[in-house]
Amino acid sequence: MTEIVCIADLHEHLVDIPACDVLLIAGDVSFAVKGDLRAKHAFLVGPFREWLERVPADEVVLVAGNHDQSIEAWGLPDGLRCHYLQDDGVELCGLRFWGTPWQPWFLDWAFNAPPRNGEAFLASKFDLIPEDTDVVVGHGPPRGFGDAAIRPGGHEHVGSIAMAEALERVRPRLMVCGHIHSAYGAYRLGDTDVVNASLVDDQYRPVNEVRKIEL
């Protein structure tokens, strides 16, 4: 049995993490709308690095999100205690993990699909997920699962169709995402448990519990 802690959308809130085998961070470590890249980088090499060193997890897996503009521009700083996955995989504790940061177009931020033919672009990324993958870690949710954004007229599903189709193809045991803060919670897509592990609400307040799962 592997104890997995899931979190997304930290937005620089470095909360306490329970002891676990693997900590999964599903993007948006940074905060600020089109913020200064140097400030984001300084956070990663300073407070975030120190936090990673003290979290009680044997292994840490990280993907980036749309706020992580310095990572898109310059890559993840060297020496951070984590496995950074950008359309790549790693095997840990007998489980195969795959990480991908991409989501549908959103205000020209980081790791966005293009505004035209965006789902075709996303499909080209998600087609890379191997069929023996146990856990997919992505910033953006699949369409219809953990993706209900609050709009003036109600809720709107804004997740990726391509991600939903990839999960139906691969059938991993777990998919962890974030991005849509209001859709925090657990869902089921076929054989896959989908967890939107967003830490914050739509006002960027850290109100949600860190989620722990056993596989």
C-alpha positions in Angstrom: 0.0 0.0 0.0 1.3 3.4 -1.0 0.2 6.5 0.9 -0.2 9.4 -1.5 -0.9 13.1 -0.5 -2.5 15.2 -3.2 -2.4 19.0 -3.5 -2.8 21.6 -6.2 -3.0 25.4 -6.5 -0.8 26.3 -3.6 -0.4 29.9 -4.8 2.5 30.3 -2.4 0.5 28.9 0.6 3.1 26.4 2.1 0.8 24.3 4.3 1.6 21.4 6.5 1.7 18.0 4.8 1.0 14.7 6.6 3.6 12.0 6.4 3.3 10.0 3.2 5.2 7.9 0.7 4.5 10.3 -2.3 3.4 13.9 -2.4 1.8 15.0 -5.7 1.7 18.7 -6.5 -0.6 19.4 -9.4 0.5 22.8 -10.4 0.2 26.5 -9.6 2.9 26.7 -6.9 3.4 30.3 -7.8 1.0 33.2 -7.5 0.2 36.5 -9.4 -1.5 37.4 -12.6 1.2 37.9 -15.2 3.6 38.5 -12.3 7.3 39.3 -12.3 9.2 36.2 -13.3 12.1 37.1 -11.1 9.7 37.2 -8.0 8.3 33.8 -9.0 11.8 32.3 -9.4 12.9 33.8 -6.1 9.9 32.1 -4.3 10.9 28.7 -5.9 14.6 28.9 -4.9 13.8 30.3 -1.4 10.6 29.5 0.6 9.4 26.7 -1.7 12.8 25.0 -1.7 12.9 25.1 2.1 9.4 23.8 2.4 10.2 20.8 0.1 13.2 20.0 2.2 11.0 19.6 5.3 7.8 18.0 4.0 7.6 14.4 5.5 7.2 12.7 2.1 9.7 10.1 0.8 9.1 11.3 -2.8 7.7 14.4 -4.3 6.2 14.7 -7.8 5.6 18.2 -9.3 3.9 19.5 -12.4 3.5 23.2 -13.3 0.4 25.2 -13.8 -0.8 28.3 -15.6 0.5 30.6 -12.8 4.0 29.0 -13.0 5.2 31.4 -15.7 8.9 31.3 -14.6 8.9 27.5 -14.9 7.6 27.8 -18.5 10.2 30.5 -19.3 13.2 29.2 -17.5 12.5 25.6 -16.4 12.4 24.4 -12.8 15.4 25.6 -10.7 18.1 23.0 -10.2 18.3 21.2 -6.9 14.7 21.2 -5.7 13.8 17.9 -3.9 11.2 16.7 -6.4 10.6 14.8 -9.6 9.5 17.5 -12.1 7.4 16.0 -14.8 6.6 17.9 -18.0 5.1 15.3 -20.4 7.3 12.7 -18.7 7.0 9.8 -16.3 8.7 8.2 -13.3 8.3 5.0 -11.3 8.1 5.4 -7.6 7.0 2.9 -4.9 6.0 0.4 -7.5 3.7 2.9 -9.3 4.1 4.6 -12.6 3.4 8.3 -12.6 3.0 10.6 -15.6 2.9 14.4 -15.3 1.6 17.0 -17.7 1.0 20.8 -17.1 -1.2 21.7 -20.1 -4.8 23.0 -20.0 -7.2 24.8 -22.4 -6.4 28.4 -23.3 -6.8 30.8 -20.4 -5.7 34.4 -20.6 -2.4 33.7 -22.3 -0.8 32.4 -19.1 1.7 29.5 -18.8 1.3 26.0 -20.3 -1.9 27.0 -22.2 -3.1 25.3 -25.4 -3.5 27.7 -28.2 -6.9 29.5 -28.6 -7.5 27.8 -31.9 -7.5 24.0 -32.2 -6.6 23.8 -28.6 -8.0 20.3 -28.0 -6.0 19.0 -30.9 -2.9 20.5 -29.3 -3.8 18.9 -25.9 -4.5 15.6 -27.6 -0.9 15.6 -29.0 0.4 16.0 -25.4 -1.9 13.6 -23.7 -1.4 10.9 -26.4 2.1 10.5 -24.9 0.6 9.0 -21.7 1.6 5.3 -21.7 -1.1 2.8 -21.2 0.6 1.2 -18.2 0.4 4.5 -16.2 -1.0 4.1 -12.7 -1.3 7.8 -11.8 -1.7 10.9 -14.0 -0.8 14.2 -12.5 -2.0 17.2 -14.5 -2.9 20.8 -13.7 -6.1 20.9 -15.8 -9.0 18.6 -15.1 -10.8 16.4 -17.7 -14.1 17.7 -19.1 -17.0 16.9 -16.8 -14.9 15.8 -13.8 -13.6 18.3 -11.3 -13.9 21.2 -13.8 -17.2 23.0 -12.9 -16.2 26.7 -12.9 -18.5 29.3 -11.3 -20.0 31.6 -14.0 -22.6 34.4 -13.7 -25.3 32.1 -15.1 -24.3 29.0 -13.0 -21.6 26.4 -13.4 -19.7 25.7 -16.7 -17.6 22.6 -17.4 -14.3 23.9 -18.7 -12.0 20.9 -18.5 -10.2 19.2 -21.4 -12.0 16.8 -23.7 -8.6 15.4 -24.8 -7.8 14.7 -21.1 -11.0 12.9 -20.6 -10.4 10.8 -23.7 -6.8 10.0 -22.6 -8.1 8.8 -19.2 -10.6 6.6 -20.9 -7.8 5.1 -23.1 -5.2 4.7 -20.3 -7.6 3.9 -17.4 -5.1 4.9 -14.7 -6.1 4.2 -11.1 -5.8 7.9 -10.1 -5.8 11.3 -11.8 -4.8 14.3 -9.7 -5.5 17.9 -10.9 -6.5 21.4 -9.8 -6.8 24.6 -11.7 -10.6 25.0 -11.1 -10.7 26.0 -7.5 -14.4 25.8 -7.1 -14.5 22.1 -8.2 -12.4 20.7 -5.3 -13.4 17.2 -4.6 -13.4 13.6 -5.7 -15.0 12.2 -8.9 -15.1 9.0 -10.9 -14.4 8.7 -14.6 -14.8 5.0 -15.6 -12.0 3.1 -13.8 -10.2 6.2 -12.7 -10.6 8.2 -9.5 -10.2 11.9 -10.4 -9.2 14.2 -7.5 -9.3 18.0 -7.8 -6.9 18.8 -5.0 -7.0 22.6 -5.2 -6.0 24.1 -1.9 -7.6 27.5 -2.4 -11.0 28.9 -3.2 -11.7 31.4 -6.0 -10.5 34.2 -3.7 -7.1 32.3 -3.3 -7.8 31.6 0.4 -6.4 28.2 1.6 -9.7 26.7 2.8 -9.6 23.1 1.5 -8.0 20.1 3.2 -5.0 18.3 1.8 -6.2 15.0 0.4 -4.6 11.6 1.3 -5.2 8.5 -0.7 -3.9 4.9 -0.4 -3.1 2.9 -3.5 
